Amino acid sequence: MIQLKTYIFLDSLQPQLATFVGTTANGFLPSPYDASLFVEIAPGIAINRVLDSALKATKVRPAYQIVERSFGMLEVHHPDQGEVKQAGLAVLKGLESTEEKRQKPKIATNQVIRSIEADQATIINRRRQGSMVLPGQSLFILETNPASYIAFAANEAEKNARIHLIEMIPFGAFGRLYLSGTESEIDSARDAAIQALESVSGVEVKE
């Protein structure tokens, strides 16, 4: 029995997120403003067959294929939104599922650090894969369950605020996002990210 954890369509990858995916993924690099689809399932090994369904049916290109024991995740993209939506339909058909059966995202962590200290900024910058957080900036930290919904939150935050994408981890037990910027822009980004997650319908899963 395959569980559909994340199924989320991104209509237009924002420049920082597209560049971040291109930096961290092992597959084909997206361009800014490509449409994108993130799918996460359990158990993880089945993601191989899921990606195969999408690629055979459409012209999408994959950036991520993550295979873990518990969870599997993929991302596919294309300049044409129609191609990506068709890929999604192929995925759902292969899983014998529907979008309504996806898991509704939950926010596990939501915190803002105001005027971050230089020493903490240094620690964060040593392990980040995106931009650097600078001393004195505000830092927004968000965690989601399932993990891959964090990409949707990051994309909507970038649409609505002038921020720096420091880190995003869209797979594993929890998705994690770090954004930095001025206090007002971080507040706007946080509001946009949370509103986006709360707008996603799905099946409520009790812990």
C-alpha positions in Angstrom: 0.0 0.0 0.0 1.6 3.3 -1.1 0.7 6.4 0.9 0.6 9.7 -1.0 2.2 12.1 1.4 3.0 15.2 -0.7 1.5 16.2 -4.0 2.0 19.9 -4.8 2.1 21.9 -8.0 4.2 25.1 -8.1 3.0 27.3 -11.0 6.2 29.3 -11.3 9.5 28.5 -9.6 10.9 31.7 -8.2 14.5 32.6 -9.1 16.1 31.8 -5.8 14.3 28.5 -5.3 15.0 27.4 -8.9 18.6 28.2 -8.5 18.7 26.4 -5.1 17.2 23.3 -6.6 19.7 23.5 -9.4 22.5 23.7 -6.9 21.4 20.9 -4.6 19.7 18.4 -7.0 21.4 15.5 -8.8 19.2 15.7 -11.8 18.3 18.2 -14.5 18.4 21.9 -13.5 15.2 23.9 -13.6 15.0 27.5 -14.9 13.4 30.3 -13.1 9.6 30.4 -13.7 9.4 26.8 -14.8 6.3 25.0 -13.4 7.2 22.3 -10.9 5.6 19.3 -9.2 6.8 17.8 -5.9 5.6 14.3 -4.9 6.4 12.4 -1.8 5.3 8.9 -1.0 5.8 6.0 1.5 7.5 3.6 1.3 10.4 5.3 -0.4 11.5 2.6 -2.9 8.3 3.0 -5.0 9.4 6.5 -6.1 11.4 4.9 -8.9 8.2 3.6 -10.5 6.4 6.9 -9.8 9.0 8.9 -11.7 9.0 6.4 -14.5 5.3 7.0 -15.0 5.8 10.8 -15.2 8.7 10.6 -17.7 7.0 8.1 -20.0 3.8 10.3 -20.2 5.3 13.8 -20.7 8.3 15.9 -21.5 9.1 16.9 -17.9 12.6 16.8 -16.6 13.5 15.5 -13.1 15.6 17.4 -10.6 15.2 15.3 -7.5 14.7 11.6 -7.0 15.3 10.8 -3.3 15.0 7.2 -2.2 14.9 6.6 1.6 13.5 3.5 3.4 10.5 5.4 4.8 10.0 8.1 2.3 10.6 8.7 -1.4 10.5 12.2 -3.1 10.6 13.5 -6.6 10.5 16.8 -8.4 9.8 17.4 -12.1 9.6 20.6 -14.0 9.0 22.1 -17.4 8.4 25.6 -18.9 4.9 24.5 -19.9 2.5 24.2 -17.0 0.4 21.7 -19.0 3.2 19.2 -19.2 3.7 19.3 -15.5 0.0 18.9 -14.7 -0.1 16.0 -17.1 2.9 14.4 -15.3 0.9 14.8 -12.1 -2.1 13.0 -13.6 0.2 10.2 -14.7 1.7 9.9 -11.2 -1.8 9.7 -9.6 -2.9 7.1 -12.1 0.1 5.0 -11.4 -0.5 5.3 -7.7 -4.2 4.6 -8.2 -4.8 7.7 -6.1 -6.2 11.2 -6.3 -5.0 14.7 -5.3 -7.6 14.6 -2.5 -5.9 11.7 -0.9 -2.6 13.5 -0.3 -1.6 14.3 3.3 -2.5 17.8 4.5 0.7 19.6 5.6 1.4 20.4 9.3 3.7 23.1 10.6 6.1 21.5 13.1 8.3 24.6 13.7 7.6 28.3 13.0 10.0 30.8 14.6 11.7 34.1 13.8 15.1 35.2 15.3 15.3 39.0 15.3 18.7 40.7 14.6 20.7 37.5 14.6 24.1 37.6 16.3 27.3 37.3 14.3 28.4 34.0 15.9 25.1 32.3 15.2 25.1 33.6 11.7 28.6 32.1 11.2 27.4 28.6 12.4 24.4 28.7 10.1 26.5 29.8 7.1 28.9 26.9 7.5 26.3 24.4 6.7 23.9 26.3 4.4 23.7 25.6 0.6 22.0 28.9 -0.4 22.7 32.5 0.4 24.4 33.7 3.6 22.6 35.1 6.6 24.2 38.4 7.7 24.5 39.6 11.3 21.6 41.9 12.2 19.2 40.3 9.8 16.1 38.5 10.9 16.0 34.7 10.3 12.8 32.7 9.7 12.9 29.0 10.4 10.0 26.7 9.3 9.5 22.9 9.4 6.8 20.9 7.8 5.4 17.4 7.8 5.4 15.9 5.2 8.7 17.3 4.2 8.3 18.2 0.6 5.6 20.8 1.3 8.5 23.1 2.4 9.2 23.8 -1.3 5.7 25.3 -1.7 6.2 27.4 1.4 9.6 28.6 0.1 8.2 29.5 -3.3 5.2 31.5 -1.9 7.5 33.3 0.5 9.8 34.4 -2.3 6.8 35.5 -4.3 5.6 37.8 -1.6 8.8 39.2 0.1 12.3 40.3 -0.6 14.2 37.6 1.2 17.3 35.5 1.0 17.0 31.7 0.7 19.5 30.2 3.1 18.6 26.6 3.2 15.8 24.3 2.2 15.6 20.5 2.8 12.5 19.0 1.1 12.9 15.4 2.1 13.2 13.3 5.3 11.1 13.2 8.4 10.5 17.0 8.3 11.1 19.6 5.6 13.2 22.6 6.8 13.5 26.2 5.5 15.7 29.0 6.5 15.1 32.5 5.1 16.8 35.8 6.1 16.1 39.5 5.4 14.9 42.6 7.1 12.4 42.3 9.9 9.4 43.5 7.9 10.3 41.3 4.8 10.7 38.2 7.0 7.4 38.9 8.6 5.8 39.1 5.2 7.5 35.9 4.1 6.4 34.0 7.2 2.8 35.1 6.7 2.9 34.0 3.0 4.5 30.7 3.7 2.0 29.8 6.5 -1.0 31.0 4.5 0.2 28.8 1.6 0.5 25.7 3.7 -2.9 26.3 5.4 -4.5 26.6 1.9 -3.5 23.0 1.0 -6.4 20.5 1.3 -5.8 16.9 2.1 -6.2 14.0 4.6 -5.6 14.9 8.2 -3.1 12.4 9.6 -2.9 12.0 13.4 0.6 11.6 14.9 
